[in-house]
Amino acid sequence: MPDPEAANVPRWALRGPFRSVALAAALAIGAGGFAACGPAGGNDRWVTTENTNVDINWDAVKEAYLAAEGPEDLERRVNEIYEGDEIISVSVRDQDEKTQVVTGFFDKNTDGQVGEDEKIFSIQRDVVSPESAQVQMQGYGHYSYYHSPVWDIATGMMLGSMMSRAFMPSYRPLYAQPYTTSPARVSAISTQRSSYRAANPQRFAKRSSSGRSYGSKGGGFGGRSSTPTRRSGGGRFGLGDRGKRQRVRLSA
Amino acid sequence: MAAITSIAEIPLEEREPLALLGFVEGRVEPDLDYYGFGWARLAAIDLVDRTGKIERVERPLLLALHSADDGDPYPDDVDLEFWLDDDDDTAIVAPLSAFLASRRPLLAGAPAIVLALCNPHRARLRRPAGVDAPIYHALGDVLATFDLPEGSPYRAERGRLRLEADAWRTIPGAAR
């Protein structure tokens, strides 16, 4: 029997950047003030939770959203930011023509749906005029004490098409039917992120949630050690590019 | 090279582990176009799944092979693809089950077998006849990584070899 987890076949695919015309916009912070804050430190841009030791750079997540060309590009960006072992799935939902809600979550039960206890963060974008919008982020679960300021988005800065599309005169919400990371995509996202981490070893020196680390592994060689470690990438074990090769099939 | 007309004729050579897994000293990025294959005996290798869970396999026989990414889907088999010669534009495609059956003498004495092989259709593999060791295989893509302490010689036994995949499975029926 095929594996029941395989609703679709995960494939490695190198996706070229899908870049549409980006609007020039400016990011002005704080016009809306701070949202109600939770415990002390709730507005820290870096948050380290008690239970996971995994940092999320909220500023980077916000920038990822503003720069994303679409939901899959956002998945890639967010998972490159996240330093833990889990894969962050993304749900993008247009509530109406003005409001979009992006939810990051750990799809623990691999059902491709956002469970309340799986949420990590949400980003709400509200278009407030033909040339401006507001964006606000909130953490959930271990990150529930994070509430961002309300950021005003206005002309003057490059935005990815996911954001800039909302300012187009012809804009129609694309995600009234929500986009959600398919469980079948998780493998490809994980592979892409491994490549990214291997190419950026200096960034992944911090401990991850499982105690593994990226770039400074200590105790993996039979004992505890503070010896810095380099990670390098090897091969992938599938052949995707047929090129000009002529294939000969053998059965015995 | 003489034309290969049967699966048993496909050359499968023992190779140095790092080279077998596509590592090149000084290169950090993965080689997504790697097409080398062969086998090696390792002291250990870590199999890492998407949740970060690590299973260490001791003293495995490692078979590094390549799936045909656009191969036909089978519930219990994988189409392998072999690029035999960089100057030759021919690729050989063969089912994994038949390939493993043709390598029984190599597999039979191994304490454990790890397949470094993408499994794009997430097939649940069948055990080859006459092989009773645990056989580990992936679901989804497989990528090799290698952690090496700074300043150590670039040798497999001085670092930690890992294979990362969405999930890992063992073929049922292992006798040990």
Interface residues (C-beta under 8 A of the other chain):
Chain A: M1 P2 D3 E5 A6 V9 P10 R11 W12 L14 G84 D85 E86 I87 V186 S187 A188 S190 T191 S194 S195 A198 A199 P201 S208 S209 S210 R212 K217 G220 F221 S225 T227 P228 T229 R230 R231 S232 G233 G234 G235 R236 F237 G238 L239 G240 D241 R242 G243 K244 R245 Q246 R247 V248 R249 L250 S251 A252
Chain B: I4 T5 S6 I7 I10 L18 L21 G22 F23 R27 V28 E29 P30 D31 L32 D33 Y34 Y35 G36 R50 T51 G52 K53 I54 A64 L65 H66 S67 A68 D69 D70 P73 P75 E81 W83 D89 T90 A91 I92 V93 A94 P95 A98 A116 L117 C118 P120 H121 R122 A123 R124 L139 G140 D141 V142 L143 A144 T145 F146 D147 L148 P149 E150 G151 G159 R160 E164 A165 D166 A167
